[in-house]
Amino acid sequence: MNWESKPETRTSHLEMKRRRLGRRGPEVSALGLGCSGMSYAYGPASEAESVATIRSALDLGCDFLDTADEYGQGHNERLIGAAIRGRRNQAFLATKFGLVCDHEGVTIGRNGRPDYVHKACDASLQRLQIETIDLYYLHRVDPGVPIEETVGAMAELVVHGKARYLGLSEAAPEDVRRAHIIHPITALQSEYSLWTRDPEREVIPTCDELGIGFVAFCPLGRGFFTGKLGQAEFGDTDFRKSLPRFQGDNFSKNKKVLLRLQEFARRKECTPAQLALAWLLARSNNITAIPGTARVAHLEENLSAQRVTLTQPEMRQIEQILPPSSFAGARYPEGSPFKPKA
């Protein structure tokens, strides 16, 4: 195949794979849609194109939509609410609470207090223009509040019909276990990709043991595994500009490692992004992924990753040529409010 030509990305006849969130959760599309970049983190995005992307996802059977109240200080939830109007029954909607921003939209801390749980949920429901959130996550565990108290308040939301299922994001295994005793945790969301393999040590095994679905966010390394990023593209409002992996010598070293994935993708006649997603889905049937995009073309490329099949020898080869130790830089800078508990 000529690498200059475009790999297959047509989705008109693509059968969407579906997976259950944990042992007792609902079925959702194996690949969902992360919506944060439509309002936040990666610079300006077209609102019209973002809405078109959400609606195209639903048209294609990609029903697992992910957002948070923090994304654009509520803008992302309002955007999704408008995009799914009249199509609520086609979407499985997940949103998050617990990260607190200042008046300029800068994330400055966490809040897991029980009274805030109810306040945040009511605000999200209003912005989304829905009656019930399908999956309500705690965005980050508040170290100043026992997890039992936070999840206890979240459980009250289920009793009142404001949430169907509960989840945690970037929570440590001990917190997951404590939370699961208070109320069944349906899904745990954590960053997981070829260059972020940390969850394999304890988090994913804990989810498997307890019957909790694992949801991988940033499965394309915040766009790194598309093979299309250059440092010059990171504007002042691009979150990646502050991340060690995308800075200076770290980014240059990581780009060299990426060449190995690009070469493998050439042989598989797919894009690097499709290969990265296919690898992740092949790791376990208990894993779903929510690659983010604000463009229809990128959505279609991502969903077409389901056509890429990998043998066990190919899986081992990918992991051998791209070990996590080959990438340079930490996920977050020191002191970041996003940095999970060690």
C-alpha positions as CSV (number, residue, x, y, z in Angstrom):
1,M,0.0,0.0,0.0
2,N,1.2,3.5,-0.8
3,W,1.4,5.4,2.6
4,E,0.6,8.6,0.8
5,S,-2.9,7.3,0.0
6,K,-5.5,7.4,2.7
7,P,-6.3,4.1,4.6
8,E,-9.9,3.0,4.7
9,T,-12.0,5.2,7.0
10,R,-15.5,4.9,5.5
11,T,-18.0,4.1,8.2
12,S,-21.2,3.8,6.3
13,H,-21.2,0.0,6.6
14,L,-19.3,-0.2,9.9
15,E,-21.0,-2.4,12.5
16,M,-20.4,-0.8,15.9
17,K,-18.9,-3.1,18.5
18,R,-20.6,-3.0,21.9
19,R,-19.3,-3.8,25.3
20,R,-20.9,-4.1,28.8
21,L,-19.6,-1.7,31.4
22,G,-18.5,-4.2,34.0
23,R,-20.5,-7.3,35.0
24,R,-23.8,-5.6,35.7
25,G,-23.6,-2.4,33.8
26,P,-25.2,-1.3,30.5
27,E,-24.0,-2.0,27.0
28,V,-22.4,0.9,25.2
29,S,-20.4,1.4,22.0
30,A,-16.9,0.0,22.5
31,L,-15.5,3.2,21.2
32,G,-17.2,6.3,22.6
33,L,-16.7,10.0,22.0
34,G,-14.7,12.2,24.4
35,C,-16.1,15.7,24.0
36,S,-13.8,17.9,26.1
37,G,-11.8,19.2,23.2
38,M,-15.0,20.8,21.8
39,S,-14.9,23.4,24.7
40,Y,-11.6,23.1,26.4
41,A,-8.0,22.1,26.6
42,Y,-6.9,22.1,22.9
43,G,-7.6,25.6,21.7
44,P,-10.6,27.0,19.8
45,A,-13.1,24.5,18.2
46,S,-16.0,25.2,15.8
47,E,-19.3,24.8,17.7
48,A,-21.1,23.9,14.5
49,E,-18.6,21.2,13.6
50,S,-18.6,19.9,17.2
51,V,-22.4,19.5,17.1
52,A,-22.1,17.8,13.7
53,T,-19.6,15.4,15.2
54,I,-21.8,14.5,18.1
55,R,-24.8,13.9,15.8
56,S,-22.6,11.9,13.4
57,A,-21.5,9.7,16.3
58,L,-25.1,8.9,17.1
59,D,-25.9,8.2,13.5
60,L,-23.0,5.7,13.4
61,G,-24.1,3.9,16.6
62,C,-21.4,5.5,18.8
63,D,-23.6,6.3,21.7
64,F,-21.1,6.7,24.6
65,L,-20.7,10.4,25.1
66,D,-18.3,11.7,27.7
67,T,-18.2,15.2,29.2
68,A,-17.7,17.0,32.6
69,D,-18.9,20.2,34.3
70,E,-15.4,21.5,34.3
71,Y,-15.0,21.4,30.5
72,G,-15.4,25.0,29.4
73,Q,-17.1,25.9,32.8
74,G,-20.2,24.1,31.7
75,H,-20.0,25.0,28.0
76,N,-19.4,21.4,27.0
77,E,-22.5,20.1,28.8
78,R,-24.7,22.8,27.2
79,L,-23.2,22.0,23.8
80,I,-24.0,18.3,24.2
81,G,-27.5,19.1,25.5
82,A,-28.2,21.1,22.4
83,A,-26.7,18.4,20.1
84,I,-28.8,15.5,21.5
85,R,-32.0,17.4,21.7
86,G,-34.7,15.1,20.2
87,R,-32.3,12.2,20.3
88,R,-31.9,11.6,24.0
89,N,-32.8,7.9,23.8
90,Q,-29.9,7.3,21.4
91,A,-27.2,8.6,23.7
92,F,-25.6,7.1,26.8
93,L,-24.4,10.2,28.6
94,A,-21.5,10.3,31.1
95,T,-20.5,13.5,32.9
96,K,-18.3,14.3,35.9
97,F,-18.0,16.6,38.8
98,G,-15.5,17.3,41.6
99,L,-12.9,19.6,40.0
100,V,-13.3,23.3,40.9
101,C,-12.4,26.2,38.7
102,D,-11.7,29.9,39.5
103,H,-13.6,32.7,37.7
104,E,-11.2,32.5,34.8
105,G,-11.8,28.8,34.2
106,V,-8.5,27.6,35.7
107,T,-8.9,24.4,37.6
108,I,-7.7,25.0,41.2
109,G,-8.9,22.2,43.4
110,R,-11.4,19.4,44.2
111,N,-14.7,19.3,46.0
112,G,-16.2,16.0,47.1
113,R,-18.4,17.3,49.9
114,P,-21.9,15.7,50.0
115,D,-23.7,19.0,49.7
116,Y,-21.7,19.9,46.6
117,V,-22.5,16.5,45.0
118,H,-26.2,17.4,44.9
119,K,-25.5,21.0,43.8
120,A,-23.2,19.9,41.0
121,C,-25.6,17.3,39.7
122,D,-28.5,19.7,39.6
123,A,-26.4,22.2,37.6
124,S,-25.3,19.5,35.1
125,L,-28.8,18.3,34.6
126,Q,-29.9,21.8,33.8
127,R,-27.1,22.5,31.4
128,L,-27.6,19.1,29.6
129,Q,-31.4,19.6,29.6
130,I,-32.1,16.1,30.7
131,E,-33.8,14.4,33.7
132,T,-31.2,11.7,34.4
133,I,-27.5,11.3,33.9
134,D,-26.7,7.8,32.6
135,L,-23.2,7.6,34.3
136,Y,-22.1,10.1,36.9
137,Y,-18.4,10.2,37.8
138,L,-16.4,11.8,40.5
139,H,-13.8,13.5,38.4
140,R,-11.0,13.3,41.1
141,V,-11.1,12.0,44.7
142,D,-11.1,14.9,47.2
143,P,-8.4,14.1,49.7
144,G,-10.2,16.2,52.3
145,V,-13.4,14.1,52.2
146,P,-13.7,10.4,53.0
147,I,-14.7,8.6,49.7
148,E,-17.6,7.0,51.6
149,E,-19.2,10.4,52.2
150,T,-18.9,11.5,48.6
151,V,-20.2,8.2,47.1
152,G,-22.9,8.1,49.8
153,A,-24.2,11.4,48.4
154,M,-23.8,10.1,44.9
155,A,-25.9,7.1,45.8
156,E,-28.7,9.4,46.9
157,L,-28.8,10.8,43.3
158,V,-29.6,7.2,42.1
159,V,-32.4,6.9,44.6
160,H,-33.8,10.2,43.4
161,G,-33.6,9.3,39.8
162,K,-31.0,11.9,38.9
163,A,-28.3,9.3,37.9
164,R,-28.5,5.7,36.7
165,Y,-25.0,4.5,37.3
166,L,-22.0,5.8,39.3
167,G,-18.3,6.0,38.3
168,L,-14.9,7.2,39.5
169,S,-12.2,8.9,37.5
170,E,-8.4,8.4,38.2
171,A,-9.2,6.8,41.6
172,A,-6.6,4.7,43.4
173,P,-7.5,1.0,44.0
174,E,-8.1,1.4,47.7
175,D,-10.5,4.2,47.1
176,V,-12.3,2.1,44.4
177,R,-12.8,-0.7,46.9
178,R,-14.1,1.6,49.6
179,A,-16.5,3.3,47.3
180,H,-17.7,0.0,45.8
181,I,-18.8,-1.1,49.3
182,I,-21.1,2.0,49.7
183,H,-22.6,1.7,46.2
184,P,-21.8,-0.4,43.1
185,I,-19.3,1.4,40.9
186,T,-20.1,0.7,37.3
187,A,-17.1,2.3,35.6
188,L,-13.7,3.6,36.4
189,Q,-12.2,6.1,34.0
190,S,-8.4,6.5,33.7
191,E,-5.9,7.6,31.2
192,Y,-4.7,4.6,29.3
193,S,-2.8,4.3,26.0
194,L,0.5,3.0,24.6
195,W,2.4,5.6,26.5
196,T,0.3,5.5,29.7
197,R,0.3,1.9,30.9
198,D,0.2,2.5,34.7
199,P,-3.4,1.2,35.1
200,E,-2.2,-2.3,34.1
201,R,-0.4,-2.7,37.4
202,E,-3.3,-2.4,39.9
203,V,-6.2,-0.4,38.6
204,I,-7.4,-2.7,35.7
205,P,-6.9,-5.9,37.8
206,T,-9.0,-4.2,40.6
207,C,-11.8,-3.4,38.1
208,D,-11.7,-7.0,36.7
209,E,-11.9,-8.4,40.2
210,L,-14.8,-6.2,41.3
211,G,-16.7,-6.4,38.0
212,I,-16.2,-2.7,37.2
213,G,-15.9,-1.5,33.6
214,F,-12.7,0.3,32.7
215,V,-13.0,3.3,30.4
216,A,-9.8,4.6,28.8
217,F,-9.6,8.3,28.3
218,C,-6.9,9.9,26.1
219,P,-6.3,6.6,24.3
220,L,-4.6,8.5,21.5
221,G,-2.2,10.3,23.9
222,R,-4.0,13.7,23.5
223,G,-3.6,13.4,19.8
224,F,0.1,12.3,19.9
225,F,-0.6,8.9,18.3
226,T,-2.3,10.4,15.3
227,G,1.2,11.3,14.1
228,K,0.1,14.7,13.1
229,L,1.2,16.9,16.0
230,G,4.1,19.4,16.0
231,Q,5.1,21.7,18.9
232,A,4.4,24.8,16.8
233,E,0.7,23.8,16.8
234,F,0.2,24.3,20.6
235,G,-1.3,27.7,21.1
236,D,-1.5,29.6,24.4
237,T,-4.8,28.0,25.3
238,D,-3.7,24.4,24.4
239,F,-3.4,22.4,27.6
240,R,-0.7,20.2,26.0
241,K,1.7,23.1,26.1
242,S,2.0,22.6,29.9
243,L,2.5,18.9,29.8
244,P,6.0,17.5,30.1
245,R,5.6,14.9,27.4
246,F,4.9,17.6,24.8
247,Q,7.8,19.9,25.8
248,G,11.3,20.4,24.4
249,D,13.6,17.4,24.2
250,N,10.9,15.1,25.7
251,F,8.6,15.8,22.7
252,S,11.5,15.3,20.2
253,K,12.4,11.9,21.8
254,N,8.8,10.8,21.8
255,K,8.3,11.7,18.1
256,K,11.2,9.4,17.3
257,V,9.6,6.5,19.2
258,L,6.3,7.2,17.3
259,L,8.0,6.4,14.1
260,R,7.9,2.7,15.1
261,L,4.1,2.8,15.4
262,Q,3.8,4.6,12.1
263,E,5.9,1.9,10.4
264,F,3.8,-0.9,11.9
265,A,0.6,1.0,10.8
266,R,1.9,1.1,7.2
267,R,2.3,-2.7,7.2
268,K,-1.3,-3.1,8.7
269,E,-2.7,-0.6,6.1
270,C,-4.2,1.6,8.7
271,T,-3.5,4.9,10.4
272,P,-1.4,5.1,13.6
273,A,-4.4,6.3,15.5
274,Q,-6.4,3.3,14.3
275,L,-3.6,1.0,15.3
276,A,-3.4,2.6,18.8
277,L,-7.1,2.1,19.3
278,A,-7.2,-1.4,18.0
279,W,-4.4,-2.3,20.4
280,L,-6.3,-1.0,23.3
281,L,-9.5,-2.7,22.5
282,A,-7.7,-6.0,22.0
283,R,-6.2,-5.8,25.5
284,S,-9.4,-6.8,27.2
285,N,-13.1,-7.1,26.6
286,N,-13.6,-5.1,29.8
287,I,-12.1,-2.0,28.3
288,T,-14.0,0.7,26.4
289,A,-12.3,3.8,25.0
290,I,-13.4,7.4,24.5
291,P,-11.1,9.0,21.9
292,G,-11.8,12.7,21.7
293,T,-12.3,14.8,18.6
294,A,-14.3,17.8,17.5
295,R,-14.2,16.9,13.8
296,V,-16.4,14.4,11.8
297,A,-13.5,13.2,9.7
298,H,-11.4,12.3,12.8
299,L,-14.5,10.6,14.4
300,E,-14.9,8.4,11.3
301,E,-11.2,7.5,11.3
302,N,-11.3,6.6,15.0
303,L,-14.4,4.4,14.7
304,S,-12.9,2.6,11.7
305,A,-10.2,1.3,14.1
306,Q,-12.8,-1.5,14.8
307,R,-11.9,-3.0,11.4
308,V,-8.3,-3.5,12.4
309,T,-7.7,-7.0,13.9
310,L,-4.5,-7.8,15.7
311,T,-3.1,-11.3,16.4
312,Q,-1.5,-12.1,19.7
313,P,2.0,-12.1,18.1
314,E,1.2,-8.6,16.7
315,M,0.1,-7.4,20.1
316,R,3.3,-8.6,21.6
317,Q,5.4,-7.0,18.8
318,I,3.7,-3.6,19.4
319,E,4.3,-3.8,23.1
320,Q,8.0,-4.7,22.5
321,I,8.7,-1.9,20.1
322,L,6.8,0.7,22.2
323,P,7.5,-0.1,25.8
324,P,6.3,2.7,28.2
325,S,9.9,3.2,29.3
326,S,10.8,4.5,25.8
327,F,8.7,7.6,26.2
328,A,10.0,10.7,28.0
329,G,8.2,13.0,30.3
330,A,5.5,12.8,33.0
331,R,1.8,12.9,32.4
332,Y,1.3,16.2,34.4
333,P,3.6,18.8,35.9
334,E,4.2,18.7,39.6
335,G,1.4,20.4,41.6
336,S,-1.2,19.9,38.9
337,P,-4.8,19.6,40.3
338,F,-5.3,16.8,37.7
339,K,-2.5,14.6,39.0
340,P,-4.1,11.5,40.6
341,K,-3.2,10.2,44.0
342,A,0.0,8.2,43.9
